[in-house]
Structures are given as structure tokens and as C-alpha cells.
Amino acid sequence: MASSNSKRKLFSIFNNSNNSKKQKQDDVSSNDSILISDISSSNNTALNALMTDKLNSTYVSSVNQYDLPDTLHSLIAKDTHILDNESQVSQQQHLHDIANFVVDHALKYSEIVNCLKFAWCPSPNYIFPQQIEGKGKNQRNRKFQYKYLDLFPWLAYSKIKNGAFCKWCVVFAFSGGGVGRQKLGKLVTQPMTKYKDAMNDFQEHATKDYHLLAGQRVTDFLNNYNSGGKKDVNVLFDDRLNQVIEYNHKRLIPIIKSILFCAQNNLPLRGHRESGTLKCVDVRQECLSGKQGLLRALLSFRIESGDKNLESHFDIAAKNCTMISPSIQNEIIESIGDVIKNKVVNRVRLSKYFSILCDETTDASTIEQMTICIRYVDSSTFTIREDFLGFVEMASTTGTAIKDAIKTEIKKVGLSFDFLRGQGYDGGSNMSGKNNGVQALILQEQPLAFYTHCFSHSLNLCLSKACDVVSIKNMTSIVGAVSSFFSCSAKRTDKLKYFIDTGLSNDSSTTNKKTKLKKLCETRWVDRHDSLISFKELYIYTVATLNDLEYHDSNPETSSKASLYVSAITKSDFLVSLEVAVTCFSYTLQLSQVLQSKQQDLSKALTNITAVRQALEIKRKNADQSFKDIMNSVTELALKVGEEITMPRICGRQTKRVNVNAKDPEEFDKRLQQIMPLEGLIPTNFGHYEDESILAAASWESETNLPDSAIEALQHCTELLPNVKKLLQLFATLSVTSATPERTFSVLKRLKTYLRATMTGERLNGLALSNINKDDVDFEDIEKYILPAFLKRSPRRIQTLDWTK
């Protein structure tokens, strides 16, 4: 105000002293009156720079051309000194105005210091310019409020742009932010000049991820500056980024551990209803009580057990970034599956050669699923591995469609058909057809991919053919019908269990632990052995239960069926057929179990089959003694239920019935010896390999414990010729059975149930890989493999504190 008064006094004296030059004085007075009016209307201590410059350079110089008294010259000089000081202050304010730091490149160290420490800030009595906002009746005069600067320390006002900026983001978020690192606008590169909802806008800006990251960088920079350090800004950025990444790792690891636990144990992650944030104690208690999904229950349990990192994550995380949503679960599960696949593929690449095993089935949602497994020799442990690669949804099951799907999946995981040396499928025409089957189509592209029909399927076909004898066929059908008769009714099952318990309590010598009959397997004949064994052990109790149901059950249908079944199972031919089948299946059951071993190779499989064949041949050679033992067991069993083994009626003129001239039942039942050798079990002509040359090369002539399989011989091949080692490896790589694909179907049945029928293919494969290949992933792999694989899907996610963006 003193400066304004001096100007008025100066120009008043000037006007009174120059009446002789009226025209020129009038021009000057008219301009001066405008300037003085502008200056006197302002209460700001700093003069407008443009007006000051104009006054110093133009008006004062024009005054100096007149002859004035010394007192006037003294007054003019004093006032000019005041204007020069105010001009310097104004220029300094312009230099540190926040708008000067809004550039499209990174600021220098000194510029960052000036922006954060010395940016111009208006005084409390500064009058901010007003502007009209809105239209019509909603028009309002609004302006920037000084209180905003006190509420938000990162806020700065630009006098040049007449708007507000975030000085943190101006310095450290110039390159962009938000989704896709897009270019930022209001408060960063453009001033905020409309203040209708200023408080809401400022509060919303304070929650942005780029603003939070900029704030952390400001803190690190100022701490380094105040301590006298001169670290490069990029070094400070890297330190802060590493801290953020480490913090986010701690937030994610408990969630990934819980998902991996559920996947490996085949537990459903989601529940029927899931709501509420886990930072609320009531919601966590609801999850622990089993009212929500298992994953949320496990996470709640971890928090209640003292997992501070997980608790902190849910406390600060917004509802849309808790990292347990279905989509994030799918990403984590897929990442686990990718890690397992990579481990399998890396082992295969070290081995070089591999075989493929495939089979198809229909899941719970009536989708045709093809499983792909891979067989190879693990060169590090000298073991044969058969690893699951995944399920593939099939729209068509023709040979061409299956071949294309196999080829696509093999290339997808990073393997080449050039090293495919074997194929193992069942005997379906679309798989094993010699013209348009999968094996024929693959052989056209890779002639070295030798096809092997599954030995287990071949064994089942042989048994099915061998059991085509009428009495055996009828016996198995009756056993299946009686087992279903009891299993479909809880009342009848309880009654059978009652007779079993009563009989065991009366007979202390019996050690039977079975309490119910087993159903016959419809496809696997060898597995029927267990059903027949159970039926034979519970035969006495089954007959007693059927007799009780026949005479005491009030349901006519039940009593009539019980009468039919008890009559059927007490016949002599049924008992003899049951004993014969149990005897034969005792050999083939062990063979089937051995063939399903992953360490089995073709040589060892043929050796086991030969052993079973020889055992059956011995049975056939000693047929009289064998049938005598069978008849003794049958007679003893029949006496326990009050029955007598009798010979069926024969007739000389009967042409539709087997008429055997026999004097007693034992001699009559020798007709069943035709099923003893099981002729279709194995080929009749087996070749024997000449192995003297291999033994000589391996120096095994003097050894007593010779290897009995290719994989055992491979361990001693370090000093052999490379071709011999390669031949042994290829021989071990050839598939024997497709038991591994069949086992994956068991997992599929447990995994994709009626309640989980809408599961996507990616989620299904990830869960199946985690459950089947448990040895390929554990909790130690989370931070080393799984977490990096998950973060590759969204690299920016791990570098930000706010996961809402």
C-alpha cells in the first residue's frame, strides 16, 4: 500500500509541474490513471510483474525527460528502487510457479528440489480469481480456496495458469498412470480450474495408484535430500519399486498357498454363496462356520491364526482387488498348471524321446474329454515316467480330429513330433484302425512312432472271450444281479449286515471283515475277481438273508426276487462255476496289477504273461488233481448252506442240452476244464530274444544278478556304445498299457462333479495337473515358479500398491 501511495504522489506532482506540455501530459495522465487504478485495487504485497515492468521502463523514462525539482527527482529514485525490489520478487515467484515444472520429460535433481521445497505458495490473504461455473439457474461464482492447501499437502496453486496442480504427480507421474499407463490430465499435466466438486476430486485423486506411488517416491527423495544424500532419482525409484514388489509378494503368497492346497487335495474352492470382505470379523466367522467357500474359510483360518501379512492385505484392499475373485483364482490355477507342464516338458527334452498315451471319456457335463499323457525315461533317476499333460475338449472323435488335437497339444507345450517314438491307445477303431485310425495317421507323419495296443485292454478282451462258456457267463450275471439287489436297498443291505455280524459273533474262527457285496465292473473283467471273492466269502450269509427275505418280507416283489436268487445261487453248476472263476482270476488279477505299473516295459510284460501262461498250463496238465481240489471246496461250501452237489438230468434224445456220460457230479463237471487254459489270453508263439551280444558288451557274463528290464540295464550303460544306450532307452519308452490315462479319468470324475459341471477347460486342467502331478509342485515352488508365472499375466500388478487399477 505504501508503494501505491508513492505512485499517486509522484504522478500528482508530475501533472502539476508540466502545464506547458498539456497534450503530452494528458496522454500520460490517461494511461497512468488506468495503471494506478489497477495497482490501488489490489491488496497483494507483490505487484503485478507486467505492470511493474511497464512502469519502470516506459513511464519512469518518460518522466525523466521533463525538468523537475531535485525533491521530485529524489522521490522518483526512491520509488524506482521499491519497484525494482518488487519486480525481483515477482520474477522469483514466476520462476517457482508450479506450472513451470509441468513438462513432458523427467526433471533434473535441482528442479525436483525447487518444485517440492520451494514451489510458490500464495499467502492466506491472497485473492484467488473468480469464475462463473454452470449454466442458467445453476450458475455460481467459484474460486480456489486457501483451505485446500492445508487439507492436501501435495496441492499447489499456479498463478500463471490460475489453477491447481498435484506437485507430487507433476514430478513423478509425468509419464502417465492408470490403466495402460495412459497420459494424465487434470492436476498433473493440466490445471484444475473448476471447483464445483473440488473436495471430492481431490479426495479421489489421493487414492489413485500413480499418486500413491508418487507420494512414496517423494518421501524417499526428501529423506535422501534432508540427510544430505545425492542418490540418483532412478536409484531411489528402484529401491521403492523393490519394496513395493516385496510387499506385494507377501500379500499374494498366502492366497496362492491356500489355492494350491485345495487343488492338490481335490477340494472345491468356491461355495454357493460368497459375500462380504474378509477384513470384517463377522464375515470371517461366517466363513469358518462353513457357510461360504472353502478358500475363504482357509484364508479366514490363516488370519485368525495370526497371518499379519494376509490380514493387512484385506484391511487395505478394495472390494474389487482382494485377489480371491473367480477370475484371479483361474489365473493362479492356470499358472500352477503352467509350472507343472514346464517341469514335465523340461524332463522330456533332457530325455529327448517320448511316447504318447491317449484315451477319451465323457465328463459330468456330457463333454467329450481326451486325456493326453506322455511316457519317457527320466535320465536323471533312470526311471520310466508317465506324466499327465492335460484334458482336451473334443467336438469330434474321428481319427483325424483326435490326431490334430494331439499334434496341436504336443506343439503347444513345446515338444516336437520328430522325437515321438511310441503310441499307446485302446483297441477302438478310431484309435487303432489301420487306415483312418489315429495310430495310422500319426505313422504317416512320423513313421518311427510305433503303436502298441494296451496290454491291459488285451487281457480284458482275452478274459471276456475265455469266459464265454455258458455256465460261467450265467454265474457272473447272477452274481451281478444279487449284488445290485442288495445295494439298491438300504433295508436289504442292513439285513445282510445283521446276518454277517450275527454269524461272525457265533463263529469266532472266522476273520472275515467284509460287510457288503461288491458290484461287478462292467468293463474291467479282471476287477471282477474282487467281486467274486467277496461273494464267495459272504455266500453263507447271502443265502441266509435271501431265505429270510423270501419268507418274512412284506413286499411281494422283494420276496419273489429273493426266492429266484436263492434258487439260482444254490445250484450245483453255479457253485462250481464260481469256484473255477475265482481260481482262474487269482492268476490274472496279479498279472493285471503288474501290467499297470509305470516301470513296466515290453520285455518285462511278456515275461510276466509267460509266467501266468505256464502256471495255467500246469493247472491243465494236472487237471484231475485241480478239479478234485475245486470239487472239495464246492462240496464243503454247499454243505454249509444245506445243499448237495448233484448231477443235472441227462437224456439220450436231448439235443439242446450238454449230455455227458458221467457217474458222479465230479466227473460231470470236468467239462469245465475247457476254460482253464484261457486260450485267448496270450499269443501262442512267443519269440525269445538273443541277448548274448548285449550281455557281452555290458560285461554281465560273470554277474549273478542280471537286469530283468530295459530300464535296469540302462543304468549300467555309461561305458557302452551310445547306440546300445539309445536302443535301451527307446525300448523302455515304448508304452505297455494305457493305465495312466485311465487313472486320470478317475481324477476327472472326482474333480468335475455335478456341482462343478460348469468348470472351464483351463481351470479343469490346472486343478487336474495339481492333483495328478503332486510331486512336481509344492509350497517351496510358490515364490520361485508359481508367483513369477502369475505375475507375467499382469506385470504392472506387482509394481503398484493399489490393485484396483
Beta strands, then each sheet from edge to edge (+ up, - down):
strand 1: 131-133
strand 2: 140-142
strand 3: 155-158
strand 4: 163-166
strand 5: 354-362
strand 6: 368-378
strand 7: 383-393
strand 8: 420-425
strand 9: 450-453
sheet 1: 1+ 2-
sheet 2: 3+ 4-
sheet 3: 7+ 6- 5+ 8+ 9+
end
